[in-house]
Amino acid sequence: MKTASLQSDLNYNNDKVAISVMMETETSKEIRILFKKGQLMKEHKAGFPITVQVHQGTIAFGVQGKQVILNSGDLIYLEANVPHDLLANEDSIVRLTLSKFDKVDRVKSVVG
């Protein structure tokens, strides 16, 4: 058994999005992303399918030229290699589920 909390030890970074690995399992990596209002993860692609959940706050999620507003409790799933970006409309806590084969460094490389 493994446990983690999206609400504990919140260390927002005023300069860029804060990313931390909350848990790794046999099949996935659970990542917490902390956004201050106005922070952006620039357009990028994941080499594997991903699921994004807004735990708190509001995110403008750009997907292939369209924008979807994700509020607290909302989930979005993307297949591999779909271009997307995230912009925080307010301070937000986001959970990202990655494939075990994906790299956290790839996620960290798109913060701005």
C-alpha positions in Angstrom: 0.0 0.0 0.0 1.1 3.6 -0.8 -0.4 6.8 0.3 0.1 10.5 -0.7 -1.7 13.8 -0.2 -2.3 16.5 -2.8 -3.0 19.0 0.0 0.1 18.4 2.2 3.4 20.4 2.1 2.2 22.8 -0.6 5.3 24.7 -1.8 4.2 27.1 -4.6 7.0 28.7 -6.6 6.5 32.3 -7.6 8.8 32.0 -10.5 7.6 28.8 -12.2 5.2 25.9 -11.9 6.1 23.5 -9.0 6.2 19.8 -9.9 6.6 16.9 -7.5 6.2 13.2 -7.8 3.7 12.1 -5.3 3.7 8.3 -6.0 5.0 5.7 -8.4 3.2 2.4 -9.0 3.8 -0.5 -11.2 1.9 1.2 -14.0 1.9 5.0 -13.3 3.5 8.1 -11.9 1.3 10.4 -10.0 2.5 14.0 -10.2 1.3 17.1 -8.3 1.6 20.4 -10.2 1.2 23.6 -8.3 0.3 26.7 -10.3 0.2 30.3 -9.1 -2.3 32.4 -11.0 -1.0 33.2 -14.5 1.7 30.5 -14.6 1.9 28.5 -17.8 3.0 25.1 -19.0 3.9 25.8 -22.7 2.6 23.6 -25.5 4.0 20.1 -25.4 3.2 16.5 -26.1 3.3 13.4 -24.0 4.7 10.2 -25.6 2.1 8.1 -23.7 -1.6 8.8 -22.7 -2.1 11.1 -19.7 -4.9 12.0 -17.4 -5.1 15.5 -15.8 -7.3 16.3 -12.8 -7.8 19.8 -11.4 -7.9 19.2 -7.6 -8.3 22.9 -6.7 -8.5 26.1 -8.8 -9.2 26.7 -12.5 -7.0 25.8 -15.5 -7.4 26.9 -19.1 -6.4 23.7 -20.9 -5.4 24.3 -24.6 -5.8 21.3 -26.9 -5.0 21.6 -30.6 -6.1 25.2 -30.9 -9.2 24.9 -28.6 -9.4 25.9 -25.0 -11.2 23.9 -22.3 -11.8 25.4 -18.9 -11.1 22.8 -16.2 -12.5 23.6 -12.7 -11.9 21.9 -9.4 -12.9 18.2 -9.7 -12.7 18.1 -13.6 -10.7 15.5 -15.4 -9.3 15.3 -19.0 -7.7 12.4 -20.8 -5.4 12.7 -23.8 -4.0 10.1 -26.0 -0.3 10.1 -26.7 1.2 12.9 -28.9 -1.7 15.4 -28.6 -0.3 19.0 -28.3 -1.6 20.8 -25.2 -0.8 23.6 -22.8 -2.0 24.7 -19.4 -2.6 28.2 -18.0 -3.7 28.8 -14.4 -6.6 31.2 -14.1 -6.1 31.1 -10.4 -3.8 29.4 -7.9 -4.4 25.7 -8.7 -3.4 22.1 -7.6 -3.3 19.7 -10.5 -2.8 15.9 -10.5 -1.1 14.5 -13.6 -1.1 10.7 -14.1 1.7 9.6 -16.4 2.6 6.2 -17.7 5.4 4.5 -15.8 7.4 4.7 -19.0 7.1 8.5 -19.3 9.7 10.8 -17.7 9.1 13.4 -15.1 12.0 15.5 -16.5 9.9 15.9 -19.7 7.2 17.5 -17.7 9.6 19.8 -15.9 11.1 20.9 -19.2 7.8 22.7 -20.2 7.3 24.9 -17.2 7.4 28.7 -17.6 
